[in-house]
Amino acid sequence: MLSTKLNKKFLVNSTYFIIVSLFLILVALLVTNFFIIYSLRTELNKNYRRDANNIKNSAQNNINNFGQANTPNSTEPRPEPKLGYDENNNPLFFSSFFDSFAADFLIDKTQTSLYRDNLATAIYFEPDYTWEVATTAQTNNNKNKFTSLKANDFSAAALISDRRCLGESCLKQKGTKLFYNDKPLLFPKEVKESEIAAISIGTIASHWTVGLTLKEGSNYRGRVYFFDGLIFSPLVFSDNSETISSPYFGLFGFGGEESDYLIIYGAYKGIAYRFLNSEPTDISSFFDIRVMLGGFRPEIIKVKNDQYSNWYIYSGSLGRTQLIKLWSDNSDKISGEVVFKDIFSISDEAAHFSILSNNSNEISLLAQIKRSGLDYWQVFSDHGFKNQTPGILVFSPVTYDSGLIIKQIANVSLGSQFLPCLDQKLSFSFDGKDWQTALVGQDLSQKFTLQAVNKLFLRVDFPAQTNKFFSPFLAEVSFDFYYQK
């Protein structure tokens, strides 16, 4: 009996001991994890604050357009002057300036003769155009060009219907369904399992074009096909891809010739390609947020003027009237953009355009304007640019609190990603009067020392043009330089 009681007591004590031990082990693990997590969070917060300060300081440096290069502690003489040091081995400070002309407060309007486009955010020669009421003859002789054009509701894609005919055959779109000569069409196999958000149709030369906006989760994917009445042939974009991707819903627009056409995905931020001899070029930067009005269905007209191409892109969507022109240089490369937003009134519900006439001095488009349920007819006459005399842009990008000496210009860039402004000249001055051309690698220490004025002035000169339909297109200016304080 005594042995049995002892065994029971031993078992009870052992059980308690095990439970207490496990509890203590658990507490120790929890405490250890707590300190590990606390240490990690402390380190993360420290890194976060450090990164935030770095970002803040970087942003402040960009705002001030003023930065200091890192210099080594060594005072050993260098065998020759290098970037970051002058000829006497004195450290130089590095700074960069960049502007995309999204605002005009830096521009000296009293000295500037060039035009700033608020929507294209670029500088070019002032556009030369008129917007006048069409004559009765102009309207009556060309009304039939607008019978197949219907304004669409961009925000209600399921209700959009369209019909495009080539000869006696017609392709019809109704919501997310396609019909060829009134017979329903089956989509290509790669589309059958996708959710079709919208369909856009058009014509290029002897082919129909079909743009499919496909919903994929929170994103959209676009496909474009040529249709000849029998076969859907996919269009290949850059990087050998048959699709484009966007976080925004959009409708496709098409236009041009068999060997030279544009495909534009008209979304909140547009995606666009030019296909010249079947080779795609991404021109999406011309269709950024400011230009796209939240998204619209683009309609495209190409007009050849001598050896230059002019593209007129207008909105076919209700309540989102827009007219854009792209122009080319003498190599037929698209090089600039004009946004003619000011020709429309707030009450204009929709606008469609068609070519009226074309010669070396003028390109005219007839416009049908929908306003308060009625049709109004206008003529848009494009005379190119006011570019017969040189153009000047002067702006003051940065101020300094103390004197400095610019020792070397490290890099200068003018123009855009499509066409650098090779014929233009960038100059700078500290008084707005005495100008020095900014040449790469030139030692400017003897020329400019800040004295009475604490501003840096920049000047861009555009030469006069012989072709009235061309202008240099200045979408950005940047330069890197080294200076002494």
TIBA-241091 format. One record per residue (C-alpha): residue number from 0; residue in one letter; x, y, z. Coordinates in Angstrom, 1 decimal. Last residue first. Layout:
% residues N
NUM,a,X,Y,Z
...
***
This chain:
% residues 485
484,k,31.8,77.7,-54.6
483,q,33.3,75.7,-57.4
482,y,31.3,74.0,-60.1
481,y,30.8,70.8,-62.0
480,f,28.0,70.3,-64.5
479,d,25.2,68.0,-65.7
478,f,22.7,69.2,-68.2
477,s,19.1,68.5,-69.0
476,v,16.4,69.8,-71.3
475,e,13.1,68.1,-72.1
474,a,10.2,68.0,-74.6
473,l,11.8,70.4,-77.1
472,f,10.2,69.7,-80.4
471,p,11.9,71.3,-83.5
470,s,9.3,72.6,-85.8
469,f,8.1,71.4,-89.2
468,f,5.1,72.3,-91.4
467,k,6.4,75.7,-92.5
466,n,9.4,74.1,-94.2
465,t,12.3,76.5,-94.5
464,q,12.8,76.8,-90.7
463,a,14.3,79.5,-88.6
462,p,16.8,78.4,-86.1
461,f,15.7,77.5,-82.5
460,d,17.7,79.1,-79.7
459,v,17.6,77.7,-76.1
458,r,18.5,80.0,-73.2
457,l,19.2,79.2,-69.6
456,f,19.5,81.8,-66.8
455,l,21.2,81.0,-63.5
454,k,20.2,83.4,-60.8
453,n,22.0,85.2,-58.0
452,v,22.6,88.5,-59.6
451,a,25.3,91.0,-58.5
450,q,28.4,88.8,-58.9
449,l,28.4,85.2,-60.0
448,t,31.6,84.3,-61.9
447,f,31.3,83.2,-65.4
446,k,33.9,83.4,-68.2
445,q,37.2,82.4,-66.6
444,s,35.9,79.1,-65.2
443,l,34.2,78.0,-68.5
442,d,36.4,75.0,-69.3
441,q,34.6,73.2,-72.2
440,g,33.9,69.4,-71.7
439,v,30.5,69.4,-73.4
438,l,29.6,72.8,-74.9
437,a,27.2,75.1,-73.1
436,t,27.2,78.3,-75.2
435,q,27.9,81.4,-73.1
434,w,25.5,84.3,-72.8
433,d,26.1,87.8,-71.3
432,k,22.6,89.3,-71.0
431,g,20.5,87.3,-68.6
430,d,22.8,88.1,-65.7
429,f,24.2,84.7,-64.7
428,s,24.2,83.2,-68.2
427,f,23.6,80.0,-70.0
426,s,23.4,78.8,-73.6
425,l,21.8,75.8,-75.3
424,k,21.8,75.8,-79.1
423,q,19.4,74.0,-81.4
422,d,20.3,72.2,-84.6
421,l,20.7,68.8,-82.9
420,c,17.4,68.9,-81.0
419,p,17.2,65.2,-80.3
418,l,14.4,63.4,-82.0
417,f,12.4,60.5,-80.6
416,q,13.5,60.6,-77.0
415,s,13.0,64.3,-76.9
414,g,14.9,67.5,-77.4
413,l,18.0,68.8,-75.6
412,s,20.7,67.0,-73.7
411,v,23.9,68.4,-72.3
410,n,26.6,66.5,-70.4
409,a,29.7,67.3,-68.3
408,i,29.8,71.0,-68.5
407,q,33.0,72.1,-66.7
406,k,34.2,74.7,-64.3
405,i,31.1,76.7,-63.4
404,i,32.2,79.3,-60.9
403,l,30.0,80.0,-57.9
402,g,28.7,82.9,-55.9
401,s,26.3,82.6,-53.0
400,d,22.7,81.9,-52.3
399,y,22.0,80.3,-55.6
398,t,18.8,80.4,-57.7
397,v,17.6,77.7,-60.2
396,p,15.7,77.1,-63.4
395,s,15.6,80.6,-65.0
394,f,14.1,80.4,-68.4
393,v,14.7,81.8,-71.8
392,l,13.3,80.3,-75.0
391,i,14.0,81.9,-78.4
390,g,12.7,81.3,-81.9
389,p,14.4,82.2,-85.2
388,t,12.1,83.7,-87.9
387,q,10.0,81.9,-90.5
386,n,8.7,79.4,-87.9
385,k,5.1,80.4,-87.3
384,f,4.1,76.8,-87.6
383,g,2.0,74.6,-89.9
382,h,-0.9,76.3,-91.7
381,d,-3.6,73.9,-90.4
380,s,-7.2,74.9,-91.3
379,f,-9.9,73.4,-89.1
378,v,-13.3,74.0,-90.8
377,q,-16.5,73.9,-88.7
376,w,-19.9,72.3,-89.1
375,y,-22.5,72.3,-86.3
374,d,-24.9,69.4,-85.7
373,l,-27.6,69.6,-83.0
372,g,-28.3,67.6,-79.9
371,s,-27.1,70.3,-77.6
370,r,-23.8,70.4,-79.5
369,k,-22.4,67.7,-81.8
368,i,-19.6,69.1,-83.9
367,q,-18.9,67.8,-87.5
366,a,-15.4,68.9,-88.5
365,l,-14.0,69.5,-92.0
364,l,-10.3,69.3,-92.1
363,s,-8.0,71.6,-94.0
362,i,-4.2,71.2,-94.6
361,e,-2.6,74.4,-95.9
360,n,0.5,75.8,-97.7
359,s,1.8,72.8,-99.6
358,n,-1.7,71.6,-100.4
357,n,-4.5,69.5,-98.8
356,s,-8.2,69.8,-98.8
355,l,-11.3,68.6,-96.8
354,i,-10.0,65.7,-94.9
353,s,-12.5,64.4,-92.3
352,f,-13.1,65.1,-88.6
351,h,-15.6,64.0,-85.9
350,a,-16.5,65.9,-82.8
349,a,-18.7,65.1,-79.8
348,e,-20.6,66.8,-76.9
347,d,-19.4,70.3,-77.4
346,s,-20.8,72.4,-74.5
345,i,-17.5,73.0,-72.9
344,s,-16.2,74.6,-76.1
343,f,-13.6,73.1,-78.5
342,i,-10.8,74.9,-80.4
341,d,-8.7,75.2,-77.2
340,k,-7.7,71.5,-77.1
339,f,-5.5,71.7,-80.2
338,v,-2.7,69.5,-78.8
337,v,0.4,69.7,-81.0
336,e,3.0,66.9,-81.1
335,g,6.5,66.3,-82.3
334,s,9.1,64.1,-84.0
333,i,7.5,61.3,-86.0
332,k,10.3,60.1,-88.3
331,d,9.7,60.9,-91.9
330,s,13.4,61.5,-92.6
329,n,12.5,65.2,-93.3
328,d,10.9,65.5,-89.9
327,s,7.5,64.2,-88.9
326,w,4.3,65.7,-87.4
325,l,1.8,64.5,-84.8
324,k,-1.4,66.4,-84.4
323,i,-4.0,66.1,-81.6
322,l,-7.7,66.9,-81.6
321,q,-9.8,66.3,-78.5
320,t,-13.5,66.1,-77.5
319,r,-14.2,63.9,-74.5
318,g,-17.9,64.3,-73.8
317,l,-18.8,61.5,-76.2
316,s,-16.0,59.4,-77.6
315,g,-14.6,59.6,-81.1
314,s,-11.5,61.5,-80.0
313,y,-9.3,63.0,-82.6
312,i,-5.9,62.0,-84.0
311,y,-4.4,64.0,-86.9
310,w,-1.2,62.6,-88.3
309,n,1.1,64.7,-90.5
308,s,3.7,63.1,-92.7
307,y,6.3,65.2,-94.5
306,q,7.7,64.6,-98.0
305,d,5.3,67.1,-99.6
304,n,2.4,67.1,-97.2
303,k,1.0,63.6,-96.6
302,v,-2.1,63.5,-94.4
301,k,-2.9,60.6,-92.1
300,i,-6.2,60.6,-90.2
299,i,-6.7,58.6,-87.0
298,e,-9.8,58.1,-84.7
297,p,-9.0,57.5,-81.1
296,r,-11.6,56.0,-78.6
295,f,-11.2,58.0,-75.4
294,g,-9.4,57.8,-72.0
293,g,-9.3,60.0,-68.9
292,l,-8.7,63.1,-71.0
291,m,-5.9,61.4,-72.9
290,v,-3.5,64.4,-73.4
289,r,-2.6,65.1,-69.7
288,i,-2.3,61.3,-69.0
287,d,0.3,60.6,-71.7
286,f,-0.4,60.0,-75.4
285,f,2.8,61.4,-77.0
284,s,4.9,59.2,-74.7
283,s,3.3,56.1,-76.3
282,i,5.2,56.4,-79.5
281,d,6.6,52.8,-79.5
280,t,8.0,52.0,-82.9
279,p,6.8,48.9,-84.8
278,e,8.4,47.7,-88.0
277,s,5.8,46.4,-90.6
276,n,7.0,48.9,-93.2
275,l,6.4,51.7,-90.8
274,f,4.2,50.5,-87.9
273,r,3.6,53.4,-85.4
272,y,2.7,52.3,-81.9
271,a,0.6,53.7,-79.1
270,i,-0.2,53.1,-75.5
269,g,-2.4,55.7,-73.8
268,k,-2.6,56.6,-70.1
267,y,-6.2,57.0,-69.1
266,a,-6.8,54.7,-72.1
265,g,-6.9,55.0,-75.9
264,y,-4.9,52.1,-77.2
263,i,-3.4,53.5,-80.4
262,i,-2.4,51.6,-83.5
261,l,-0.8,53.9,-86.2
260,y,-0.2,53.2,-89.8
259,d,2.5,53.1,-92.5
258,s,2.9,50.4,-95.1
257,e,-0.9,49.8,-95.8
256,e,-1.8,53.3,-95.0
255,g,-3.0,55.2,-91.9
254,g,-5.4,54.7,-89.1
253,f,-6.5,52.7,-86.1
252,g,-8.0,53.3,-82.7
251,f,-8.4,50.9,-79.8
250,l,-10.5,51.4,-76.7
249,g,-9.2,51.5,-73.1
248,f,-9.4,50.2,-69.6
247,y,-6.4,51.0,-67.4
246,p,-3.8,48.8,-65.7
245,s,-2.3,48.2,-69.1
244,s,-0.8,45.4,-71.1
243,i,-0.1,45.0,-74.8
242,t,-0.4,41.7,-76.7
241,e,1.0,39.9,-79.7
240,s,4.6,40.1,-78.3
239,n,7.6,40.0,-80.6
238,d,9.5,42.4,-78.3
237,s,7.6,45.2,-79.9
236,f,4.0,44.6,-81.2
235,v,2.9,41.7,-83.4
234,l,-0.5,42.1,-85.0
233,p,-2.5,38.9,-85.1
232,s,-4.0,37.7,-88.4
231,f,-7.8,36.9,-88.2
230,i,-8.8,35.0,-91.3
229,l,-11.8,34.9,-93.7
228,g,-13.1,38.4,-94.4
227,d,-9.6,40.0,-94.5
226,f,-9.3,40.6,-90.8
225,f,-6.2,42.2,-89.2
224,y,-6.0,41.6,-85.5
223,v,-5.1,43.6,-82.4
222,r,-4.8,42.3,-78.9
221,g,-5.0,44.2,-75.6
220,r,-4.6,43.1,-72.0
219,y,-6.2,44.8,-69.1
218,n,-5.4,44.6,-65.4
217,s,-7.2,44.0,-62.1
216,g,-7.8,40.4,-63.0
215,e,-7.4,39.9,-66.7
214,k,-10.0,41.8,-68.7
213,l,-9.4,41.8,-72.5
212,t,-9.7,44.8,-74.8
211,l,-9.9,43.4,-78.3
210,g,-8.9,45.6,-81.3
209,v,-10.1,44.5,-84.7
208,t,-8.8,46.0,-88.0
207,w,-10.4,45.5,-91.3
206,h,-8.2,45.2,-94.3
205,s,-8.0,46.8,-97.8
204,a,-6.2,50.0,-96.7
203,i,-6.5,50.2,-92.9
202,t,-10.0,49.8,-91.5
201,g,-11.6,50.0,-88.1
200,i,-13.0,48.0,-85.2
199,s,-12.9,48.3,-81.4
198,i,-14.1,45.6,-79.1
197,a,-14.6,45.9,-75.3
196,a,-14.3,44.0,-72.0
195,i,-13.8,40.5,-73.5
194,e,-13.2,38.0,-70.7
193,s,-10.7,35.5,-72.1
192,e,-11.3,31.8,-72.8
191,k,-12.1,32.3,-76.5
190,v,-9.3,34.8,-77.1
189,e,-6.3,32.4,-77.9
188,k,-8.7,30.4,-80.1
187,p,-9.4,33.2,-82.5
186,f,-12.9,34.7,-82.2
185,l,-15.9,33.2,-83.9
184,l,-17.9,35.5,-86.2
183,p,-21.6,36.1,-86.3
182,k,-23.2,36.6,-89.8
181,d,-24.5,40.1,-90.6
180,n,-22.0,40.6,-93.5
179,y,-19.3,39.9,-90.9
178,f,-20.6,40.1,-87.3
177,l,-18.6,40.6,-84.1
176,k,-19.8,40.4,-80.5
175,t,-18.7,42.3,-77.4
174,g,-21.1,45.2,-77.7
173,k,-22.2,45.2,-81.3
172,q,-19.4,45.2,-83.8
171,k,-20.1,45.1,-87.6
170,l,-17.7,44.2,-90.4
169,c,-19.1,45.1,-93.8
168,s,-18.7,43.9,-97.4
167,e,-20.0,45.9,-100.3
166,g,-16.7,47.9,-100.8
165,l,-14.9,47.9,-97.5
164,c,-17.4,48.6,-94.7
163,r,-17.1,49.6,-91.1
162,r,-20.0,49.3,-88.6
161,d,-19.9,50.2,-84.9
160,s,-21.9,49.5,-81.8
159,i,-21.1,50.5,-78.2
158,l,-23.5,49.4,-75.5
157,a,-21.2,47.0,-73.7
156,a,-18.4,49.7,-73.7
155,a,-20.4,52.0,-71.4
154,s,-17.8,54.4,-70.1
153,f,-16.4,55.3,-73.5
152,d,-19.8,56.1,-74.9
151,n,-19.3,56.2,-78.6
150,a,-19.8,58.9,-81.3
149,k,-20.9,57.5,-84.6
148,l,-19.1,57.8,-88.0
147,s,-20.6,55.9,-91.0
146,t,-22.6,59.0,-92.3
145,f,-19.6,61.4,-91.8
144,k,-18.1,61.3,-95.3
143,n,-21.6,61.9,-96.8
142,k,-21.6,65.4,-95.4
141,n,-18.8,66.5,-97.7
140,n,-20.4,68.5,-100.6
139,n,-23.2,69.9,-98.4
138,t,-20.8,71.1,-95.7
137,q,-18.2,72.8,-97.9
136,a,-20.9,74.3,-100.0
135,t,-22.8,75.7,-97.0
134,t,-19.6,77.3,-95.8
133,a,-17.8,75.9,-92.7
132,v,-17.6,78.1,-89.6
131,e,-13.9,78.8,-88.7
130,w,-11.1,77.4,-86.7
129,t,-7.7,78.8,-87.9
128,y,-4.1,77.5,-87.6
127,d,-0.5,78.5,-87.1
126,p,1.3,76.6,-84.3
125,e,3.8,78.6,-82.3
124,f,7.3,77.2,-82.7
123,y,8.1,74.4,-80.2
122,i,8.3,73.8,-76.4
121,a,6.9,70.7,-74.7
120,t,4.4,69.6,-72.0
119,a,2.1,68.0,-74.6
118,l,-0.8,69.3,-72.5
117,n,0.5,72.8,-71.6
116,d,2.1,73.4,-75.0
115,r,4.8,76.1,-74.6
114,y,5.3,78.3,-77.7
113,l,8.6,80.0,-78.6
112,s,9.1,83.8,-78.4
111,t,10.6,84.0,-75.0
110,q,12.3,87.2,-73.7
109,t,9.3,88.8,-71.9
108,k,7.9,85.4,-71.0
107,d,10.8,84.4,-68.9
106,i,10.0,80.8,-68.2
105,l,10.3,79.2,-64.7
104,f,6.6,79.6,-64.0
103,d,5.7,77.6,-67.1
102,a,4.8,74.2,-65.8
101,a,5.2,70.7,-67.2
100,f,8.2,72.0,-69.1
99,s,10.1,68.7,-68.9
98,d,13.0,70.2,-66.9
97,f,16.3,68.7,-65.7
96,f,19.3,70.2,-63.9
95,s,22.3,68.4,-62.5
94,s,24.9,69.3,-59.9
93,f,28.4,68.2,-59.0
92,f,30.8,70.0,-56.7
91,l,34.5,70.4,-57.5
90,p,37.4,69.5,-55.2
89,n,40.6,71.4,-55.7
88,n,43.4,69.5,-57.4
87,n,44.8,72.6,-59.0
86,e,43.5,71.6,-62.5
85,d,40.0,71.1,-61.0
84,y,38.7,68.1,-59.3
83,g,35.4,66.1,-59.5
82,l,36.1,65.0,-63.1
81,k,39.8,64.5,-63.4
80,p,42.8,66.9,-63.6
79,e,46.1,65.0,-64.1
78,p,48.7,63.3,-61.9
77,r,46.5,63.7,-58.8
76,p,48.2,65.0,-55.7
75,e,47.6,63.1,-52.5
74,t,45.0,64.7,-50.3
73,s,43.0,61.6,-49.6
72,n,39.6,62.0,-48.0
71,p,37.7,61.2,-51.2
70,t,35.0,63.5,-52.6
69,n,31.3,62.7,-52.9
68,a,29.6,65.1,-55.3
67,q,27.4,67.9,-53.9
66,g,24.0,68.5,-55.3
65,f,21.9,71.4,-56.5
64,n,18.8,71.4,-58.5
63,n,17.1,72.7,-55.4
62,i,14.1,70.5,-56.0
61,n,16.3,67.7,-57.0
60,n,18.4,68.1,-53.8
59,q,15.3,68.3,-51.8
58,a,14.0,65.0,-53.4
57,s,17.4,63.4,-52.6
56,n,17.2,64.7,-49.0
55,k,13.7,63.4,-48.6
54,i,14.6,60.1,-50.2
53,n,17.7,59.7,-48.0
52,n,15.6,60.7,-45.0
51,a,13.0,58.1,-45.8
50,d,15.7,55.5,-46.4
49,r,17.3,56.3,-43.0
48,r,13.9,56.3,-41.3
47,y,13.0,53.0,-42.9
46,n,16.4,51.6,-42.0
45,k,15.9,52.5,-38.4
44,n,12.3,51.3,-38.4
43,l,13.6,48.0,-39.9
42,e,16.3,47.8,-37.3
41,t,13.8,48.4,-34.5
40,r,11.4,46.0,-36.0
39,l,14.0,43.3,-36.2
38,s,15.1,43.9,-32.6
37,y,11.6,43.8,-31.4
36,i,10.9,40.7,-33.4
35,i,14.0,39.0,-31.9
34,f,13.2,40.3,-28.4
33,f,9.6,39.0,-28.6
32,n,10.8,35.7,-30.1
31,t,13.1,35.2,-27.0
30,v,10.3,36.1,-24.6
29,l,8.0,33.7,-26.3
28,l,10.5,30.9,-26.4
27,a,11.3,31.4,-22.7
26,v,7.6,31.4,-21.8
25,l,7.2,28.1,-23.7
24,i,10.2,26.6,-22.0
23,l,8.8,27.7,-18.6
22,f,5.4,26.1,-19.4
21,l,7.1,22.9,-20.6
20,s,9.0,22.7,-17.4
19,v,6.0,23.4,-15.3
18,i,4.0,20.7,-17.1
17,i,6.9,18.2,-16.8
16,f,7.3,18.9,-13.1
15,y,3.6,18.7,-12.4
14,t,3.6,15.3,-14.2
13,s,6.6,14.1,-12.2
12,n,5.0,15.2,-8.9
11,v,1.8,13.3,-9.8
10,l,3.7,10.2,-10.9
9,f,5.9,10.3,-7.7
8,k,2.8,10.7,-5.5
7,k,1.2,7.7,-7.3
6,n,4.3,5.6,-6.9
5,l,4.6,6.6,-3.2
4,k,1.0,5.7,-2.6
3,t,1.5,2.3,-4.3
2,s,4.6,1.6,-2.2
1,l,2.8,2.4,1.0
0,m,0.0,0.0,0.0
***
